[in-house]
């Protein structure tokens, strides 16, 4: 959420236009998404994986803005 507030505070000084968007899921869209995933046409891109004990390091990596995919925190039993 910090990114959202920062973008609105900086809006008067930059040319980019930002807007809030909240997605609403419906059954038809979810069914199509399910079919695409099952067909292998959609896949997630994982940039890095961190164990739970390194969560702070994972957030530092995200804040640098260089992530090219999802950053995953793994939890083991």
N, CA, C and O atoms as a Tripos MOL2 file, in Angstrom:
@<TRIPOS>MOLECULE
protein
  308   307    77     0     0
PROTEIN
NO_CHARGES

@<TRIPOS>ATOM
      1 N           0.8090   -1.1930    0.0000 N.3       1 UNK1
      2 CA          0.0000    0.0000    0.0000 C.3       1 UNK1
      3 C           0.8590    1.2670    0.0000 C.2       1 UNK1
      4 O           0.4110    2.3270   -0.4360 O.2       1 UNK1
      5 N           2.0820    1.1510    0.4870 N.am      2 UNK2
      6 CA          2.9570    2.3150    0.4970 C.3       2 UNK2
      7 C           3.1900    2.8620   -0.8990 C.2       2 UNK2
      8 O           3.2680    4.0750   -1.0930 O.2       2 UNK2
      9 N           3.3010    1.9630   -1.8740 N.am      3 UNK3
     10 CA          3.4980    2.3730   -3.2600 C.3       3 UNK3
     11 C           2.3090    3.1940   -3.7560 C.2       3 UNK3
     12 O           2.4830    4.1790   -4.4740 O.2       3 UNK3
     13 N           1.1040    2.7830   -3.3680 N.am      4 UNK4
     14 CA         -0.1070    3.4850   -3.8080 C.3       4 UNK4
     15 C          -0.1190    4.9040   -3.2660 C.2       4 UNK4
     16 O          -0.3730    5.8530   -4.0080 O.2       4 UNK4
     17 N           0.1550    5.0520   -1.9670 N.am      5 UNK5
     18 CA          0.1560    6.3910   -1.3730 C.3       5 UNK5
     19 C           1.2660    7.2590   -1.9630 C.2       5 UNK5
     20 O           1.0670    8.4490   -2.2070 O.2       5 UNK5
     21 N           2.4230    6.6660   -2.1880 N.am      6 UNK6
     22 CA          3.5420    7.4120   -2.7690 C.3       6 UNK6
     23 C           3.1820    7.9240   -4.1630 C.2       6 UNK6
     24 O           3.4940    9.0630   -4.5100 O.2       6 UNK6
     25 N           2.5220    7.0750   -4.9620 N.am      7 UNK7
     26 CA          2.1760    7.4960   -6.3260 C.3       7 UNK7
     27 C           1.1650    8.6410   -6.3210 C.2       7 UNK7
     28 O           1.2490    9.5420   -7.1550 O.2       7 UNK7
     29 N           0.2180    8.6150   -5.3960 N.am      8 UNK8
     30 CA         -0.7560    9.7050   -5.3390 C.3       8 UNK8
     31 C          -0.1230   10.9960   -4.8300 C.2       8 UNK8
     32 O          -0.5060   12.0820   -5.2640 O.2       8 UNK8
     33 N           0.8320   10.8930   -3.9230 N.am      9 UNK9
     34 CA          1.5080   12.0910   -3.4300 C.3       9 UNK9
     35 C           2.3830   12.7310   -4.5040 C.2       9 UNK9
     36 O           2.5180   13.9540   -4.5590 O.2       9 UNK9
     37 N           2.9780   11.8920   -5.3600 N.am     10 UNK10
     38 CA          3.8600   12.3960   -6.4090 C.3      10 UNK10
     39 C           3.1100   12.7910   -7.6820 C.2      10 UNK10
     40 O           3.6930   13.4150   -8.5680 O.2      10 UNK10
     41 N           1.8400   12.4390   -7.7830 N.am     11 UNK11
     42 CA          1.0650   12.6680   -9.0100 C.3      11 UNK11
     43 C           1.1230   14.1060   -9.5210 C.2      11 UNK11
     44 O           1.2290   14.2980  -10.7320 O.2      11 UNK11
     45 N           1.0590   15.1260   -8.6660 N.am     12 UNK12
     46 CA          1.1030   16.4910   -9.2030 C.3      12 UNK12
     47 C           2.4440   16.8490   -9.8500 C.2      12 UNK12
     48 O           2.5270   17.8290  -10.5910 O.2      12 UNK12
     49 N           3.4820   16.0730   -9.5830 N.am     13 UNK13
     50 CA          4.8190   16.4120  -10.0580 C.3      13 UNK13
     51 C           5.3190   15.5310  -11.1980 C.2      13 UNK13
     52 O           6.4130   15.7660  -11.7110 O.2      13 UNK13
     53 N           4.5560   14.5290  -11.6050 N.am     14 UNK14
     54 CA          4.9710   13.6340  -12.6890 C.3      14 UNK14
     55 C           3.8860   13.5900  -13.7560 C.2      14 UNK14
     56 O           2.7340   13.9390  -13.4980 O.2      14 UNK14
     57 N           4.2570   13.1640  -14.9410 N.am     15 UNK15
     58 CA          3.3030   13.1310  -16.0490 C.3      15 UNK15
     59 C           2.4730   11.8520  -16.0800 C.2      15 UNK15
     60 O           1.4500   11.8080  -16.7650 O.2      15 UNK15
     61 N           2.8790   10.8250  -15.3680 N.am     16 UNK16
     62 CA          2.1290    9.5780  -15.3690 C.3      16 UNK16
     63 C           0.8070    9.7660  -14.6510 C.2      16 UNK16
     64 O           0.7050   10.5310  -13.6920 O.2      16 UNK16
     65 N          -0.1960    9.0630  -15.1260 N.am     17 UNK17
     66 CA         -1.5090    9.1190  -14.5040 C.3      17 UNK17
     67 C          -1.7510    7.7850  -13.8000 C.2      17 UNK17
     68 O          -1.6240    6.7240  -14.4120 O.2      17 UNK17
     69 N          -2.0940    7.8390  -12.5340 N.am     18 UNK18
     70 CA         -2.3610    6.6240  -11.7770 C.3      18 UNK18
     71 C          -3.8190    6.5590  -11.3720 C.2      18 UNK18
     72 O          -4.4720    7.5840  -11.1720 O.2      18 UNK18
     73 N          -4.3130    5.3580  -11.2560 N.am     19 UNK19
     74 CA         -5.6950    5.1760  -10.8360 C.3      19 UNK19
     75 C          -5.7960    3.8710  -10.0550 C.2      19 UNK19
     76 O          -5.0630    2.9160  -10.3130 O.2      19 UNK19
     77 N          -6.7010    3.8500   -9.1170 N.am     20 UNK20
     78 CA         -6.9470    2.6340   -8.3510 C.3      20 UNK20
     79 C          -7.8320    1.7200   -9.1820 C.2      20 UNK20
     80 O          -8.7240    2.1890   -9.8880 O.2      20 UNK20
     81 N          -7.5910    0.4290   -9.1010 N.am     21 UNK21
     82 CA         -8.4040   -0.5400   -9.8170 C.3      21 UNK21
     83 C          -8.5960   -1.7420   -8.9090 C.2      21 UNK21
     84 O          -7.6320   -2.2930   -8.3770 O.2      21 UNK21
     85 N          -9.8320   -2.1370   -8.7390 N.am     22 UNK22
     86 CA        -10.1520   -3.3120   -7.9450 C.3      22 UNK22
     87 C         -10.8530   -4.2950   -8.8690 C.2      22 UNK22
     88 O         -11.8950   -3.9860   -9.4460 O.2      22 UNK22
     89 N         -10.2780   -5.4690   -9.0020 N.am     23 UNK23
     90 CA        -10.8510   -6.4790   -9.8870 C.3      23 UNK23
     91 C         -11.9910   -7.2130   -9.1900 C.2      23 UNK23
     92 O         -11.9220   -7.4890   -7.9920 O.2      23 UNK23
     93 N         -13.0120   -7.5170   -9.9290 N.am     24 UNK24
     94 CA        -14.0890   -8.3570   -9.4180 C.3      24 UNK24
     95 C         -14.1290   -9.6240  -10.2570 C.2      24 UNK24
     96 O         -14.2270   -9.5680  -11.4830 O.2      24 UNK24
     97 N         -14.0530  -10.7380   -9.5990 N.am     25 UNK25
     98 CA        -14.0240  -12.0250  -10.2990 C.3      25 UNK25
     99 C         -15.4460  -12.4730  -10.6040 C.2      25 UNK25
    100 O         -16.3670  -12.2610   -9.8150 O.2      25 UNK25
    101 N         -15.6010  -13.0940  -11.7650 N.am     26 UNK26
    102 CA        -16.8800  -13.7230  -12.0570 C.3      26 UNK26
    103 C         -16.6170  -15.1580  -12.5050 C.2      26 UNK26
    104 O         -15.4990  -15.4990  -12.8920 O.2      26 UNK26
    105 N         -17.6200  -15.9700  -12.4520 N.am     27 UNK27
    106 CA        -17.4790  -17.3910  -12.7310 C.3      27 UNK27
    107 C         -16.9600  -17.7070  -14.1190 C.2      27 UNK27
    108 O         -16.1430  -18.6130  -14.2800 O.2      27 UNK27
    109 N         -17.4190  -16.9770  -15.1280 N.am     28 UNK28
    110 CA        -16.9890  -17.2470  -16.5050 C.3      28 UNK28
    111 C         -15.5040  -16.9660  -16.6900 C.2      28 UNK28
    112 O         -14.7840  -17.7580  -17.2980 O.2      28 UNK28
    113 N         -15.0510  -15.8260  -16.1580 N.am     29 UNK29
    114 CA        -13.6320  -15.4830  -16.2830 C.3      29 UNK29
    115 C         -12.7580  -16.4990  -15.5610 C.2      29 UNK29
    116 O         -11.7110  -16.8930  -16.0740 O.2      29 UNK29
    117 N         -13.1820  -16.9290  -14.3690 N.am     30 UNK30
    118 CA        -12.4020  -17.9110  -13.6190 C.3      30 UNK30
    119 C         -12.3550  -19.2530  -14.3390 C.2      30 UNK30
    120 O         -11.3350  -19.9400  -14.2960 O.2      30 UNK30
    121 N         -13.4470  -19.6340  -14.9980 N.am     31 UNK31
    122 CA        -13.4690  -20.8860  -15.7570 C.3      31 UNK31
    123 C         -12.4930  -20.8220  -16.9360 C.2      31 UNK31
    124 O         -11.7820  -21.7900  -17.2060 O.2      31 UNK31
    125 N         -12.4570  -19.6940  -17.6330 N.am     32 UNK32
    126 CA        -11.5250  -19.5220  -18.7550 C.3      32 UNK32
    127 C         -10.0950  -19.5490  -18.2470 C.2      32 UNK32
    128 O          -9.2340  -20.1770  -18.8630 O.2      32 UNK32
    129 N          -9.8270  -18.8840  -17.1400 N.am     33 UNK33
    130 CA         -8.4910  -18.8810  -16.5560 C.3      33 UNK33
    131 C          -8.0800  -20.2860  -16.1520 C.2      33 UNK33
    132 O          -6.9360  -20.6810  -16.3770 O.2      33 UNK33
    133 N          -8.9820  -21.0410  -15.5670 N.am     34 UNK34
    134 CA         -8.7110  -22.4210  -15.1740 C.3      34 UNK34
    135 C          -8.3220  -23.2610  -16.3910 C.2      34 UNK34
    136 O          -7.3690  -24.0380  -16.3340 O.2      34 UNK34
    137 N          -9.0510  -23.1050  -17.4790 N.am     35 UNK35
    138 CA         -8.7470  -23.8560  -18.6990 C.3      35 UNK35
    139 C          -7.3760  -23.4810  -19.2510 C.2      35 UNK35
    140 O          -6.6300  -24.3600  -19.6840 O.2      35 UNK35
    141 N          -7.0330  -22.2100  -19.2450 N.am     36 UNK36
    142 CA         -5.7310  -21.7680  -19.7370 C.3      36 UNK36
    143 C          -4.5980  -22.3380  -18.8820 C.2      36 UNK36
    144 O          -3.5690  -22.7610  -19.4100 O.2      36 UNK36
    145 N          -4.7890  -22.3480  -17.5680 N.am     37 UNK37
    146 CA         -3.7630  -22.8970  -16.6760 C.3      37 UNK37
    147 C          -3.6070  -24.3890  -16.9040 C.2      37 UNK37
    148 O          -2.4860  -24.8880  -17.0000 O.2      37 UNK37
    149 N          -4.7180  -25.1030  -16.9920 N.am     38 UNK38
    150 CA         -4.6620  -26.5460  -17.2130 C.3      38 UNK38
    151 C          -4.0340  -26.8900  -18.5610 C.2      38 UNK38
    152 O          -3.3930  -27.9330  -18.6930 O.2      38 UNK38
    153 N          -4.2080  -26.0310  -19.5580 N.am     39 UNK39
    154 CA         -3.6320  -26.2710  -20.8800 C.3      39 UNK39
    155 C          -2.1610  -25.8700  -20.9380 C.2      39 UNK39
    156 O          -1.5030  -26.0920  -21.9540 O.2      39 UNK39
    157 N          -1.6390  -25.2860  -19.8680 N.am     40 UNK40
    158 CA         -0.2380  -24.8780  -19.8400 C.3      40 UNK40
    159 C           0.0440  -23.5820  -20.5780 C.2      40 UNK40
    160 O           1.1980  -23.2810  -20.8810 O.2      40 UNK40
    161 N          -0.9880  -22.8190  -20.8680 N.am     41 UNK41
    162 CA         -0.8050  -21.5660  -21.5990 C.3      41 UNK41
    163 C          -0.5230  -20.3800  -20.6770 C.2      41 UNK41
    164 O          -0.1140  -19.3140  -21.1360 O.2      41 UNK41
    165 N          -0.7400  -20.5690  -19.3930 N.am     42 UNK42
    166 CA         -0.4570  -19.5360  -18.3930 C.3      42 UNK42
    167 C           0.4360  -20.1620  -17.3390 C.2      42 UNK42
    168 O           0.1500  -21.2460  -16.8290 O.2      42 UNK42
    169 N           1.5020  -19.4830  -17.0230 N.am     43 UNK43
    170 CA          2.3790  -19.9930  -15.9730 C.3      43 UNK43
    171 C           2.9030  -18.8160  -15.1650 C.2      43 UNK43
    172 O           3.0200  -17.6970  -15.6660 O.2      43 UNK43
    173 N           3.2120  -19.0900  -13.9240 N.am     44 UNK44
    174 CA          3.7510  -18.0280  -13.0830 C.3      44 UNK44
    175 C           5.2640  -17.9770  -13.2590 C.2      44 UNK44
    176 O           5.9060  -19.0010  -13.4910 O.2      44 UNK44
    177 N           5.8150  -16.8010  -13.1500 N.am     45 UNK45
    178 CA          7.2520  -16.6010  -13.2650 C.3      45 UNK45
    179 C           7.7820  -16.2890  -11.8690 C.2      45 UNK45
    180 O           7.4240  -15.2790  -11.2640 O.2      45 UNK45
    181 N           8.6400  -17.1760  -11.3720 N.am     46 UNK46
    182 CA          9.2070  -17.0060  -10.0390 C.3      46 UNK46
    183 C          10.6340  -16.5170  -10.1950 C.2      46 UNK46
    184 O          11.4770  -17.2030  -10.7730 O.2      46 UNK46
    185 N          10.8970  -15.3340   -9.6800 N.am     47 UNK47
    186 CA         12.2240  -14.7340   -9.7560 C.3      47 UNK47
    187 C          13.1550  -15.3640   -8.7270 C.2      47 UNK47
    188 O          14.2190  -15.8820   -9.0650 O.2      47 UNK47
    189 N          12.7370  -15.3110   -7.4710 N.am     48 UNK48
    190 CA         13.5580  -15.8500   -6.3860 C.3      48 UNK48
    191 C          12.6710  -16.4890   -5.3320 C.2      48 UNK48
    192 O          11.4920  -16.1660   -5.1940 O.2      48 UNK48
    193 N          13.2810  -17.4080   -4.5910 N.am     49 UNK49
    194 CA         12.6140  -18.0670   -3.4800 C.3      49 UNK49
    195 C          13.4510  -17.8710   -2.2320 C.2      49 UNK49
    196 O          14.6660  -18.0670   -2.2540 O.2      49 UNK49
    197 N          12.8010  -17.4840   -1.1420 N.am     50 UNK50
    198 CA         13.4780  -17.2630    0.1370 C.3      50 UNK50
    199 C          12.8190  -18.1190    1.2100 C.2      50 UNK50
    200 O          11.6000  -18.2890    1.1990 O.2      50 UNK50
    201 N          13.6120  -18.6640    2.1430 N.am     51 UNK51
    202 CA         12.9890  -19.3400    3.2900 C.3      51 UNK51
    203 C          12.3680  -18.2920    4.2150 C.2      51 UNK51
    204 O          12.7310  -17.1170    4.1660 O.2      51 UNK51
    205 N          11.4500  -18.7210    5.0400 N.am     52 UNK52
    206 CA         10.7340  -17.8090    5.9250 C.3      52 UNK52
    207 C          11.6850  -16.9560    6.7640 C.2      52 UNK52
    208 O          11.4090  -15.7800    7.0030 O.2      52 UNK52
    209 N          12.7810  -17.5240    7.2030 N.am     53 UNK53
    210 CA         13.7150  -16.7750    8.0660 C.3      53 UNK53
    211 C          14.3740  -15.6010    7.3330 C.2      53 UNK53
    212 O          14.9050  -14.6980    7.9790 O.2      53 UNK53
    213 N          14.3480  -15.6000    5.9960 N.am     54 UNK54
    214 CA         14.9610  -14.5320    5.2030 C.3      54 UNK54
    215 C          13.9200  -13.5920    4.5950 C.2      54 UNK54
    216 O          14.1780  -12.9650    3.5680 O.2      54 UNK54
    217 N          12.7550  -13.4910    5.2180 N.am     55 UNK55
    218 CA         11.6840  -12.6490    4.6930 C.3      55 UNK55
    219 C          12.1200  -11.1900    4.5550 C.2      55 UNK55
    220 O          11.7910  -10.5360    3.5660 O.2      55 UNK55
    221 N          12.8510  -10.6820    5.5360 N.am     56 UNK56
    222 CA         13.3080   -9.2880    5.4690 C.3      56 UNK56
    223 C          14.1940   -9.0680    4.2460 C.2      56 UNK56
    224 O          14.0940   -8.0350    3.5840 O.2      56 UNK56
    225 N          15.0540  -10.0270    3.9480 N.am     57 UNK57
    226 CA         15.9160   -9.9190    2.7680 C.3      57 UNK57
    227 C          15.0780   -9.9370    1.4820 C.2      57 UNK57
    228 O          15.3840   -9.2240    0.5260 O.2      57 UNK57
    229 N          14.0280  -10.7510    1.4670 N.am     58 UNK58
    230 CA         13.1410  -10.8120    0.3020 C.3      58 UNK58
    231 C          12.4600   -9.4650    0.0670 C.2      58 UNK58
    232 O          12.3380   -9.0220   -1.0750 O.2      58 UNK58
    233 N          12.0210   -8.8200    1.1350 N.am     59 UNK59
    234 CA         11.3900   -7.5080    0.9870 C.3      59 UNK59
    235 C          12.3970   -6.4580    0.5240 C.2      59 UNK59
    236 O          12.0570   -5.5810   -0.2700 O.2      59 UNK59
    237 N          13.6140   -6.5420    1.0070 N.am     60 UNK60
    238 CA         14.6410   -5.6010    0.5350 C.3      60 UNK60
    239 C          14.8650   -5.7790   -0.9670 C.2      60 UNK60
    240 O          15.0170   -4.8010   -1.6990 O.2      60 UNK60
    241 N          14.8830   -7.0280   -1.4160 N.am     61 UNK61
    242 CA         15.0580   -7.3040   -2.8370 C.3      61 UNK61
    243 C          13.8970   -6.7090   -3.6410 C.2      61 UNK61
    244 O          14.1170   -6.1110   -4.6940 O.2      61 UNK61
    245 N          12.6810   -6.8670   -3.1570 N.am     62 UNK62
    246 CA         11.5140   -6.3160   -3.8450 C.3      62 UNK62
    247 C          11.5740   -4.7950   -3.9010 C.2      62 UNK62
    248 O          11.2390   -4.1960   -4.9230 O.2      62 UNK62
    249 N          11.9970   -4.1720   -2.8130 N.am     63 UNK63
    250 CA         12.0480   -2.7130   -2.7630 C.3      63 UNK63
    251 C          13.0590   -2.1310   -3.7370 C.2      63 UNK63
    252 O          12.9350   -0.9760   -4.1420 O.2      63 UNK63
    253 N          14.0610   -2.9200   -4.1170 N.am     64 UNK64
    254 CA         15.0490   -2.4600   -5.0960 C.3      64 UNK64
    255 C          14.4290   -2.3170   -6.4810 C.2      64 UNK64
    256 O          14.9540   -1.5950   -7.3290 O.2      64 UNK64
    257 N          13.3020   -3.0100   -6.7120 N.am     65 UNK65
    258 CA         12.5880   -2.8830   -7.9760 C.3      65 UNK65
    259 C          13.1600   -3.6720   -9.1270 C.2      65 UNK65
    260 O          12.8470   -3.3780  -10.2810 O.2      65 UNK65
    261 N          13.9930   -4.6690   -8.8530 N.am     66 UNK66
    262 CA         14.6170   -5.4320   -9.9260 C.3      66 UNK66
    263 C          13.9610   -6.7910  -10.1630 C.2      66 UNK66
    264 O          14.3830   -7.5200  -11.0610 O.2      66 UNK66
    265 N          12.9580   -7.1460   -9.3960 N.am     67 UNK67
    266 CA         12.3250   -8.4560   -9.5310 C.3      67 UNK67
    267 C          11.6730   -8.5860  -10.9050 C.2      67 UNK67
    268 O          10.9560   -7.6880  -11.3460 O.2      67 UNK67
    269 N          11.9220   -9.6950  -11.5710 N.am     68 UNK68
    270 CA         11.3530   -9.9660  -12.9000 C.3      68 UNK68
    271 C          10.2190  -10.9770  -12.8400 C.2      68 UNK68
    272 O           9.7360  -11.4430  -13.8720 O.2      68 UNK68
    273 N           9.8060  -11.3070  -11.6500 N.am     69 UNK69
    274 CA          8.7260  -12.2670  -11.4430 C.3      69 UNK69
    275 C           8.3300  -12.2180   -9.9880 C.2      69 UNK69
    276 O           8.6450  -11.2640   -9.2760 O.2      69 UNK69
    277 N           7.6440  -13.2450   -9.5540 N.am     70 UNK70
    278 CA          7.2040  -13.3020   -8.1640 C.3      70 UNK70
    279 C           8.3710  -13.6700   -7.2560 C.2      70 UNK70
    280 O           9.2670  -14.4210   -7.6420 O.2      70 UNK70
    281 N           8.3420  -13.1360   -6.0640 N.am     71 UNK71
    282 CA          9.3010  -13.5010   -5.0220 C.3      71 UNK71
    283 C           8.5140  -14.3420   -4.0300 C.2      71 UNK71
    284 O           7.5040  -13.8960   -3.4850 O.2      71 UNK71
    285 N           8.9850  -15.5630   -3.8010 N.am     72 UNK72
    286 CA          8.2330  -16.5390   -3.0180 C.3      72 UNK72
    287 C           8.9000  -16.7660   -1.6690 C.2      72 UNK72
    288 O          10.1170  -16.9320   -1.5880 O.2      72 UNK72
    289 N           8.0980  -16.7700   -0.6160 N.am     73 UNK73
    290 CA          8.5640  -17.1110    0.7230 C.3      73 UNK73
    291 C           8.1110  -18.5460    0.9930 C.2      73 UNK73
    292 O           6.9170  -18.8410    0.9380 O.2      73 UNK73
    293 N           9.0520  -19.4300    1.2810 N.am     74 UNK74
    294 CA          8.6980  -20.8240    1.5300 C.3      74 UNK74
    295 C           8.6100  -21.0810    3.0260 C.2      74 UNK74
    296 O           9.4330  -20.6060    3.8080 O.2      74 UNK74
    297 N           7.6050  -21.8350    3.3990 N.am     75 UNK75
    298 CA          7.3720  -22.2150    4.7940 C.3      75 UNK75
    299 C           7.4100  -23.7410    4.8610 C.2      75 UNK75
    300 O           6.6700  -24.4240    4.1530 O.2      75 UNK75
    301 N           8.2770  -24.2580    5.7150 N.am     76 UNK76
    302 CA          8.3610  -25.7050    5.8700 C.3      76 UNK76
    303 C           7.8780  -26.1010    7.2500 C.2      76 UNK76
    304 O           7.9890  -25.3320    8.2040 O.2      76 UNK76
    305 N           7.3440  -27.2950    7.3490 N.am     77 UNK77
    306 CA          6.8070  -27.7770    8.6300 C.3      77 UNK77
    307 C           7.9170  -28.2100    9.5600 C.2      77 UNK77
    308 O           7.6490  -28.6430   10.6810 O.2      77 UNK77
@<TRIPOS>BOND
     1     1     2 1
     2     2     3 1
     3     3     4 2
     4     3     5 am
     5     5     6 1
     6     6     7 1
     7     7     8 2
     8     7     9 am
     9     9    10 1
    10    10    11 1
    11    11    12 2
    12    11    13 am
    13    13    14 1
    14    14    15 1
    15    15    16 2
    16    15    17 am
    17    17    18 1
    18    18    19 1
    19    19    20 2
    20    19    21 am
    21    21    22 1
    22    22    23 1
    23    23    24 2
    24    23    25 am
    25    25    26 1
    26    26    27 1
    27    27    28 2
    28    27    29 am
    29    29    30 1
    30    30    31 1
    31    31    32 2
    32    31    33 am
    33    33    34 1
    34    34    35 1
    35    35    36 2
    36    35    37 am
    37    37    38 1
    38    38    39 1
    39    39    40 2
    40    39    41 am
    41    41    42 1
    42    42    43 1
    43    43    44 2
    44    43    45 am
    45    45    46 1
    46    46    47 1
    47    47    48 2
    48    47    49 am
    49    49    50 1
    50    50    51 1
    51    51    52 2
    52    51    53 am
    53    53    54 1
    54    54    55 1
    55    55    56 2
    56    55    57 am
    57    57    58 1
    58    58    59 1
    59    59    60 2
    60    59    61 am
    61    61    62 1
    62    62    63 1
    63    63    64 2
    64    63    65 am
    65    65    66 1
    66    66    67 1
    67    67    68 2
    68    67    69 am
    69    69    70 1
    70    70    71 1
    71    71    72 2
    72    71    73 am
    73    73    74 1
    74    74    75 1
    75    75    76 2
    76    75    77 am
    77    77    78 1
    78    78    79 1
    79    79    80 2
    80    79    81 am
    81    81    82 1
    82    82    83 1
    83    83    84 2
    84    83    85 am
    85    85    86 1
    86    86    87 1
    87    87    88 2
    88    87    89 am
    89    89    90 1
    90    90    91 1
    91    91    92 2
    92    91    93 am
    93    93    94 1
    94    94    95 1
    95    95    96 2
    96    95    97 am
    97    97    98 1
    98    98    99 1
    99    99   100 2
   100    99   101 am
   101   101   102 1
   102   102   103 1
   103   103   104 2
   104   103   105 am
   105   105   106 1
   106   106   107 1
   107   107   108 2
   108   107   109 am
   109   109   110 1
   110   110   111 1
   111   111   112 2
   112   111   113 am
   113   113   114 1
   114   114   115 1
   115   115   116 2
   116   115   117 am
   117   117   118 1
   118   118   119 1
   119   119   120 2
   120   119   121 am
   121   121   122 1
   122   122   123 1
   123   123   124 2
   124   123   125 am
   125   125   126 1
   126   126   127 1
   127   127   128 2
   128   127   129 am
   129   129   130 1
   130   130   131 1
   131   131   132 2
   132   131   133 am
   133   133   134 1
   134   134   135 1
   135   135   136 2
   136   135   137 am
   137   137   138 1
   138   138   139 1
   139   139   140 2
   140   139   141 am
   141   141   142 1
   142   142   143 1
   143   143   144 2
   144   143   145 am
   145   145   146 1
   146   146   147 1
   147   147   148 2
   148   147   149 am
   149   149   150 1
   150   150   151 1
   151   151   152 2
   152   151   153 am
   153   153   154 1
   154   154   155 1
   155   155   156 2
   156   155   157 am
   157   157   158 1
   158   158   159 1
   159   159   160 2
   160   159   161 am
   161   161   162 1
   162   162   163 1
   163   163   164 2
   164   163   165 am
   165   165   166 1
   166   166   167 1
   167   167   168 2
   168   167   169 am
   169   169   170 1
   170   170   171 1
   171   171   172 2
   172   171   173 am
   173   173   174 1
   174   174   175 1
   175   175   176 2
   176   175   177 am
   177   177   178 1
   178   178   179 1
   179   179   180 2
   180   179   181 am
   181   181   182 1
   182   182   183 1
   183   183   184 2
   184   183   185 am
   185   185   186 1
   186   186   187 1
   187   187   188 2
   188   187   189 am
   189   189   190 1
   190   190   191 1
   191   191   192 2
   192   191   193 am
   193   193   194 1
   194   194   195 1
   195   195   196 2
   196   195   197 am
   197   197   198 1
   198   198   199 1
   199   199   200 2
   200   199   201 am
   201   201   202 1
   202   202   203 1
   203   203   204 2
   204   203   205 am
   205   205   206 1
   206   206   207 1
   207   207   208 2
   208   207   209 am
   209   209   210 1
   210   210   211 1
   211   211   212 2
   212   211   213 am
   213   213   214 1
   214   214   215 1
   215   215   216 2
   216   215   217 am
   217   217   218 1
   218   218   219 1
   219   219   220 2
   220   219   221 am
   221   221   222 1
   222   222   223 1
   223   223   224 2
   224   223   225 am
   225   225   226 1
   226   226   227 1
   227   227   228 2
   228   227   229 am
   229   229   230 1
   230   230   231 1
   231   231   232 2
   232   231   233 am
   233   233   234 1
   234   234   235 1
   235   235   236 2
   236   235   237 am
   237   237   238 1
   238   238   239 1
   239   239   240 2
   240   239   241 am
   241   241   242 1
   242   242   243 1
   243   243   244 2
   244   243   245 am
   245   245   246 1
   246   246   247 1
   247   247   248 2
   248   247   249 am
   249   249   250 1
   250   250   251 1
   251   251   252 2
   252   251   253 am
   253   253   254 1
   254   254   255 1
   255   255   256 2
   256   255   257 am
   257   257   258 1
   258   258   259 1
   259   259   260 2
   260   259   261 am
   261   261   262 1
   262   262   263 1
   263   263   264 2
   264   263   265 am
   265   265   266 1
   266   266   267 1
   267   267   268 2
   268   267   269 am
   269   269   270 1
   270   270   271 1
   271   271   272 2
   272   271   273 am
   273   273   274 1
   274   274   275 1
   275   275   276 2
   276   275   277 am
   277   277   278 1
   278   278   279 1
   279   279   280 2
   280   279   281 am
   281   281   282 1
   282   282   283 1
   283   283   284 2
   284   283   285 am
   285   285   286 1
   286   286   287 1
   287   287   288 2
   288   287   289 am
   289   289   290 1
   290   290   291 1
   291   291   292 2
   292   291   293 am
   293   293   294 1
   294   294   295 1
   295   295   296 2
   296   295   297 am
   297   297   298 1
   298   298   299 1
   299   299   300 2
   300   299   301 am
   301   301   302 1
   302   302   303 1
   303   303   304 2
   304   303   305 am
   305   305   306 1
   306   306   307 1
   307   307   308 2
@<TRIPOS>SUBSTRUCTURE
     1 UNK1         2 RESIDUE 1 A UNK
     2 UNK2         6 RESIDUE 1 A UNK
     3 UNK3        10 RESIDUE 1 A UNK
     4 UNK4        14 RESIDUE 1 A UNK
     5 UNK5        18 RESIDUE 1 A UNK
     6 UNK6        22 RESIDUE 1 A UNK
     7 UNK7        26 RESIDUE 1 A UNK
     8 UNK8        30 RESIDUE 1 A UNK
     9 UNK9        34 RESIDUE 1 A UNK
    10 UNK10       38 RESIDUE 1 A UNK
    11 UNK11       42 RESIDUE 1 A UNK
    12 UNK12       46 RESIDUE 1 A UNK
    13 UNK13       50 RESIDUE 1 A UNK
    14 UNK14       54 RESIDUE 1 A UNK
    15 UNK15       58 RESIDUE 1 A UNK
    16 UNK16       62 RESIDUE 1 A UNK
    17 UNK17       66 RESIDUE 1 A UNK
    18 UNK18       70 RESIDUE 1 A UNK
    19 UNK19       74 RESIDUE 1 A UNK
    20 UNK20       78 RESIDUE 1 A UNK
    21 UNK21       82 RESIDUE 1 A UNK
    22 UNK22       86 RESIDUE 1 A UNK
    23 UNK23       90 RESIDUE 1 A UNK
    24 UNK24       94 RESIDUE 1 A UNK
    25 UNK25       98 RESIDUE 1 A UNK
    26 UNK26      102 RESIDUE 1 A UNK
    27 UNK27      106 RESIDUE 1 A UNK
    28 UNK28      110 RESIDUE 1 A UNK
    29 UNK29      114 RESIDUE 1 A UNK
    30 UNK30      118 RESIDUE 1 A UNK
    31 UNK31      122 RESIDUE 1 A UNK
    32 UNK32      126 RESIDUE 1 A UNK
    33 UNK33      130 RESIDUE 1 A UNK
    34 UNK34      134 RESIDUE 1 A UNK
    35 UNK35      138 RESIDUE 1 A UNK
    36 UNK36      142 RESIDUE 1 A UNK
    37 UNK37      146 RESIDUE 1 A UNK
    38 UNK38      150 RESIDUE 1 A UNK
    39 UNK39      154 RESIDUE 1 A UNK
    40 UNK40      158 RESIDUE 1 A UNK
    41 UNK41      162 RESIDUE 1 A UNK
    42 UNK42      166 RESIDUE 1 A UNK
    43 UNK43      170 RESIDUE 1 A UNK
    44 UNK44      174 RESIDUE 1 A UNK
    45 UNK45      178 RESIDUE 1 A UNK
    46 UNK46      182 RESIDUE 1 A UNK
    47 UNK47      186 RESIDUE 1 A UNK
    48 UNK48      190 RESIDUE 1 A UNK
    49 UNK49      194 RESIDUE 1 A UNK
    50 UNK50      198 RESIDUE 1 A UNK
    51 UNK51      202 RESIDUE 1 A UNK
    52 UNK52      206 RESIDUE 1 A UNK
    53 UNK53      210 RESIDUE 1 A UNK
    54 UNK54      214 RESIDUE 1 A UNK
    55 UNK55      218 RESIDUE 1 A UNK
    56 UNK56      222 RESIDUE 1 A UNK
    57 UNK57      226 RESIDUE 1 A UNK
    58 UNK58      230 RESIDUE 1 A UNK
    59 UNK59      234 RESIDUE 1 A UNK
    60 UNK60      238 RESIDUE 1 A UNK
    61 UNK61      242 RESIDUE 1 A UNK
    62 UNK62      246 RESIDUE 1 A UNK
    63 UNK63      250 RESIDUE 1 A UNK
    64 UNK64      254 RESIDUE 1 A UNK
    65 UNK65      258 RESIDUE 1 A UNK
    66 UNK66      262 RESIDUE 1 A UNK
    67 UNK67      266 RESIDUE 1 A UNK
    68 UNK68      270 RESIDUE 1 A UNK
    69 UNK69      274 RESIDUE 1 A UNK
    70 UNK70      278 RESIDUE 1 A UNK
    71 UNK71      282 RESIDUE 1 A UNK
    72 UNK72      286 RESIDUE 1 A UNK
    73 UNK73      290 RESIDUE 1 A UNK
    74 UNK74      294 RESIDUE 1 A UNK
    75 UNK75      298 RESIDUE 1 A UNK
    76 UNK76      302 RESIDUE 1 A UNK
    77 UNK77      306 RESIDUE 1 A UNK
